């Protein structure tokens, strides 16, 4: 930089000019001593130096702010680049795991399922997608000898299929366990709601107890051996429509104690082959058991239904406990049938009306 362009040189020159100019002007006044004139001139020149110092500090501050801003932008770019790399790696892991789900070896498929679950744990934004993939896998057609025919429970448990069927069964049980692992517990505050679509799925020993679930579809599903929804909270619409119907599609022991259905709970046309236990459950939305069949014992003791309850053409063939803790104003009981040879417990507002064929239907008491 040339000397004449330097702000410091101009500041020094201006300070000297003021010193000499102010001092010389004051010396022309006989009332002003030489020392006062020099002191005043020095103050004027020093003011210029002080102003230069303030300007210099402000310039340094702005340079530092710009440096920090550039550094912050660099960090943001690096973070974005690292995030893009992580997303790329996650996408590659996801694609590879989904590809391996079609592998012929069962242990490879199990590994792929665990890889997907690990991805969902490390990248929560993948959780719903991974749950969708697990549900899609469970919706694949699956047959096993113990799912066919009218076998007794002990016969079904002892019946084994071909090696490929047994291996596939283990893979499916792993997928079911991972479903539960990825769903949040009901006691977690501000937990997200994840949705499950298991329409037509063939499931065995499904256990989602104590989990928070958004919407759930189990239409035309098979729930073999036992199913556990005890303590679940369903925040979205739940549809079990026609589950347990069709060849090889049964519902074994169905445990749904102390669960909460915040929205629709649709069990219309569902066939329960064994125990159905809904004790202490809360149905806060419209509830529908129209055309449902309960071949085994059923427990509704302590159930709270607060919106509407549809029991039209529902059939109870086992020991029946319908002692609801509370019933909504809207209850449909048209042709709701029980077997008189079994113990039947009803709320005070209901009674039995004997039918000519020996069965009885549940009706509301007059008045």
C-alpha positions in Angstrom: 0.0 0.0 0.0 1.4 3.5 -0.9 2.0 5.8 2.1 -0.4 8.5 0.9 -3.2 5.9 0.8 -2.7 4.9 4.4 -5.4 6.0 6.8 -2.8 6.1 9.6 -0.7 8.6 7.6 -3.7 10.9 6.9 -4.7 10.6 10.6 -1.1 11.6 11.7 -1.1 14.5 9.1 -4.5 15.7 10.3 -3.4 15.5 13.9 -0.2 17.6 13.2 -2.2 20.1 11.2 -4.7 20.6 14.0 -1.9 20.7 16.6 -0.1 23.4 14.7 -3.2 25.2 13.4 -5.1 25.4 16.8 -1.9 26.1 18.7 -0.8 28.8 16.3 -4.3 30.4 16.3 -4.3 30.5 20.1 -0.8 32.0 20.2 -2.2 35.0 18.4 -4.3 35.7 21.4 -2.2 37.7 24.0 -4.4 36.3 26.8 -3.4 32.7 26.0 -0.1 31.4 27.3 2.1 29.2 25.1 1.5 26.1 27.3 -2.3 26.5 27.1 -2.0 26.9 23.3 0.1 23.7 23.0 -2.2 21.8 25.4 -5.3 22.8 23.4 -3.7 22.0 20.1 -2.6 18.6 21.5 -6.1 17.9 22.6 -7.4 18.7 19.1 -4.8 16.5 17.5 -5.4 13.7 20.0 -9.2 13.8 19.2 -8.3 12.9 15.6 -6.2 10.0 16.8 -9.0 8.8 19.1 -11.5 8.9 16.3 -9.1 6.9 14.1 -8.8 4.3 16.9 -12.6 4.0 17.2 -12.9 3.6 13.5 -10.1 1.0 13.5 -11.8 -1.0 16.3 -15.1 -0.9 14.5 -13.4 -2.2 11.3 -11.8 -5.0 13.3 -15.2 -5.9 14.8 -16.9 -6.0 11.3 -14.0 -8.1 10.0 -14.4 -10.5 12.9 -18.1 -10.7 12.4 -17.6 -11.5 8.7 -15.0 -14.1 9.6 -17.4 -15.7 12.1 -20.2 -15.6 9.5 -18.0 -17.3 6.9 -17.0 -19.9 9.5 -20.6 -20.5 10.4 -21.5 -21.0 6.8 -18.6 -23.3 6.3 -19.8 -25.4 9.3 -23.3 -25.4 7.9 -22.1 -26.6 4.5 -20.0 -29.3 6.2 -23.0 -30.4 8.3 -25.3 -30.5 5.3 -22.7 -32.5 3.4 -22.3 -34.9 6.3 -26.1 -35.2 6.6 -26.4 -35.9 2.9 -23.7 -38.6 3.2 -25.6 -40.1 6.1 -28.8 -40.1 4.1 -27.1 -41.6 1.2 -25.6 -44.4 3.3 -29.0 -44.9 5.0 -30.8 -45.1 1.7 -28.2 -47.7 0.5 -28.6 -49.7 3.7 -32.4 -49.6 3.3 -32.3 -50.7 -0.4 -29.8 -53.5 0.3 -31.8 -54.8 3.3 -35.1 -54.8 1.3 -33.3 -56.6 -1.5 -32.1 -59.3 0.9 -35.7 -59.9 2.1 -36.1 -61.9 -1.1 -33.1 -64.1 -0.4 -33.6 -67.8 -0.4 -31.7 -68.4 2.9 -33.8 -67.7 6.0 -30.9 -66.5 8.1 -30.2 -63.8 5.4 -33.8 -62.7 5.6 -33.6 -62.5 9.4 -30.4 -60.4 9.1 -32.1 -58.1 6.7 -35.0 -57.6 9.1 -32.6 -56.7 11.9 -30.7 -54.4 9.5 -34.0 -52.5 8.8 -34.8 -52.3 12.5 -31.3 -51.0 13.2 -31.8 -48.4 10.5 -35.1 -47.3 12.1 -33.4 -46.9 15.5 -30.5 -44.8 14.2 -32.7 -42.8 11.8 -36.1 -42.3 13.4 -37.5 -40.7 10.2 -37.2 -44.2 8.7 -39.3 -45.9 11.4 -42.7 -45.7 9.7 -41.1 -46.8 6.4 -39.5 -49.8 8.1 -42.7 -50.7 9.8 -44.5 -50.6 6.4 -41.9 -53.0 5.0 -42.3 -55.3 8.0 -46.0 -55.3 7.6 -45.7 -55.9 3.9 -43.5 -58.9 4.6 -46.1 -60.3 7.0 -48.8 -59.8 4.4 -47.1 -62.2 2.1 -49.1 -65.4 1.6 -48.0 -68.1 4.1 -49.4 -71.6 4.7 -48.6 -74.1 7.4 -50.2 -77.5 8.1 -51.3 -76.4 11.6 -53.3 -73.6 10.2 -55.5 -75.9 8.1 -58.5 -77.9 9.3 -60.2 -78.2 12.7 -57.2 -79.2 14.8 -57.3 -79.1 18.5 -54.9 -76.6 20.2 -52.4 -79.3 21.2 -52.6 -80.8 17.8 -51.8 -77.5 16.2 -48.9 -76.9 18.5 -47.4 -80.3 17.7 -47.9 -80.1 13.9 -44.8 -79.2 12.0 -44.5 -78.3 8.3 -41.8 -78.7 5.7 -38.3 -77.4 6.5 -38.9 -74.3 4.3 -42.2 -73.6 6.1 -40.6 -73.9 9.5 -37.7 -71.6 8.4 -40.2 -69.0 7.0 -42.2 -69.2 10.3 -39.1 -68.2 12.3 -38.5 -65.3 9.9 -42.1 -64.1 10.4 -41.9 -64.4 14.1 -38.8 -62.2 14.0 -40.6 -59.6 12.0 -43.5 -59.6 14.6 -41.0 -59.1 17.4 -39.3 -56.2 15.6 -42.7 -54.6 15.1 -43.2 -54.4 18.8 -39.6 -53.3 19.4 -40.0 -50.3 17.1 -43.4 -49.1 18.5 -43.2 -46.7 21.4 -44.4 -47.7 24.8 -47.7 -46.2 26.0 -46.0 -44.3 28.9 -43.6 -42.4 26.7 -44.5 -38.7 26.6 -45.0 -37.1 23.2 -44.4 -40.4 21.4 -45.2 -40.4 17.7 -48.1 -42.4 16.3 -47.1 -45.2 13.9 -49.6 -47.0 11.7 -49.7 -50.7 10.9 -51.4 -52.3 7.9 -51.6 -56.1 8.4 -54.6 -56.6 6.1 -54.9 -60.3 5.4 -51.7 -61.2 7.2 -51.1 -64.6 8.7 -49.8 -64.1 12.2 -49.0 -66.4 15.1 -48.2 -65.3 18.7 -48.6 -61.6 17.8 -47.7 -59.6 20.9 -47.9 -55.8 20.8 -48.9 -55.4 24.5 -48.1 -52.1 26.1 -47.5 -50.3 22.8 -48.8 -47.0 21.4 -50.2 -47.5 17.9 -51.8 -45.0 15.6 -54.2 -46.6 13.0 -54.2 -50.3 12.5 -55.7 -52.5 9.8 -56.2 -56.2 10.5 -59.0 -56.9 8.0 -59.3 -60.6 7.0 -56.2 -61.4 9.1 -55.4 -64.7 10.7 -54.3 -64.5 14.4 -53.2 -68.0 15.3 -52.4 -69.4 18.7 -52.7 -66.3 20.8 -52.7 -62.5 20.3 -51.9 -59.9 22.9 -53.0 -56.3 22.8 -53.1 -55.9 26.6 -52.4 -52.3 27.6 -52.2 -50.9 24.1 -53.3 -47.4 23.2 -54.8 -47.0 19.7 -54.9 -43.4 18.8 -56.2 -43.9 15.2 -58.9 -46.0 13.6 -58.6 -49.7 14.2 -60.3 -52.2 11.8 -60.4 -56.0 12.6 -63.2 -56.4 10.1 -63.8 -60.0 9.1 -60.6 -61.2 10.8 -60.6 -64.9 11.5 -62.8 -65.7 8.5 -62.0 -67.9 5.6 -60.1 -71.1 5.2 -57.2 -71.4 7.6 -57.9 -68.0 9.1 -58.6 -68.3 12.8 -58.3 -66.1 15.9 -56.9 -68.0 18.8 -56.9 -66.6 22.4 -57.3 -62.8 22.0 -56.2 -60.8 24.9 -57.0 -57.1 24.9 -57.2 -56.2 28.5 -57.0 -52.6 29.7 -56.5 -51.3 26.2 -57.7 -47.9 25.0 -59.3 -47.3 21.6 -59.4 -43.5 21.1 -61.1 -43.6 17.8 -63.1 -46.2 15.7 -62.8 -49.8 16.8 -64.3 -52.0 14.1 -64.7 -55.8 14.8 -67.7 -56.3 12.5 -67.8 -59.8 11.1 -64.8 -60.9 13.1 -64.8 -64.6 14.2 -63.1 -65.4 17.5 -62.4 -69.1 17.8 -61.3 -69.1 21.4 -61.1 -66.8 24.4 -61.7 -63.1 23.7 -60.8 -61.0 26.8 -61.5 -57.2 26.6 -61.8 -56.7 30.4 -61.2 -53.1 31.6 -60.8 -51.8 28.0 -62.0 -48.3 27.0 -63.7 -47.7 23.7 -63.8 -43.9 23.4 -64.9 -43.8 19.7 -67.6 -45.7 17.7 -67.4 -49.4 18.4 -68.8 -52.1 16.1 -69.1 -55.8 16.8 -71.9 -56.3 14.2 -72.1 -59.9 12.9 -69.1 -60.9 15.0 -69.0 -64.5 16.3 -67.5 -65.5 19.7 -67.0 -69.3 19.6 -65.2 -69.3 23.0 -65.5 -67.5 26.2 -65.8 -63.7 26.1 -65.1 -61.1 28.8 -66.2 -57.5 28.6 -66.3 -57.0 32.4 -65.3 -53.4 33.3 -65.4 -52.2 29.7 -66.2 -48.5 29.2 -67.9 -47.6 25.9 -68.6 -43.9 25.6 -69.5 -43.2 22.0 -71.7 -45.9 20.4 -71.9 -49.6 20.5 -73.2 -51.9 17.8 -73.9 -55.5 18.7 -76.4 -56.3 16.0 -76.4 -60.0 15.1 -73.4 -60.7 17.3 -73.3 -64.3 18.5 -71.8 -65.5 21.8 -71.4 -69.3 22.0 -69.3 -69.6 25.2 -69.3 -68.3 28.8 -70.2 -64.7 28.3 -69.5 -61.8 30.7 -70.9 -58.5 29.3 -70.9 -56.5 32.6 -69.8 -53.3 31.0 -68.7 -50.6 33.5 -70.5 -48.0 31.4 -72.6 -48.0 28.2 -73.2 -45.2 25.7 -76.7 -43.9 25.0 -76.6 -45.5 21.6 -76.5 -49.3 21.8 -77.7 -51.6 19.0 -78.8 -55.1 20.2 -80.8 -56.4 17.2 -80.7 -60.3 17.2 -77.7 -60.4 19.6 -77.7 -64.1 20.5 -76.2 -66.1 23.4 -76.4 -69.9 24.2 -78.6 -70.5 27.2 -76.5 -73.5 28.2 -73.6 -71.3 29.0 -73.2 -68.8 31.9 -74.2 -65.4 30.8 -73.6 -62.2 32.8 -75.3 -59.0 31.7 -75.4 -55.4 32.9 -78.5 -54.4 34.8 -80.0 -52.6 31.8 -80.1 -55.8 29.7 -82.0 -59.1 30.0 -82.4 -62.3 28.0 -85.3 -63.2 25.8 -85.7 -66.9 25.2 -86.0 -68.1 21.6 -87.9 -71.2 20.3 -84.6 -72.9 19.3 -83.3 -72.8 22.8 -81.0 -69.9 22.4 -81.7 -66.4 23.8 -81.2 -62.9 22.6 -80.1 -59.9 24.6 -82.6 -57.1 24.8 -82.8 -53.9 26.7 -85.1 -53.9 29.7 -88.4 -52.1 29.1 -88.8 -48.7 30.8 
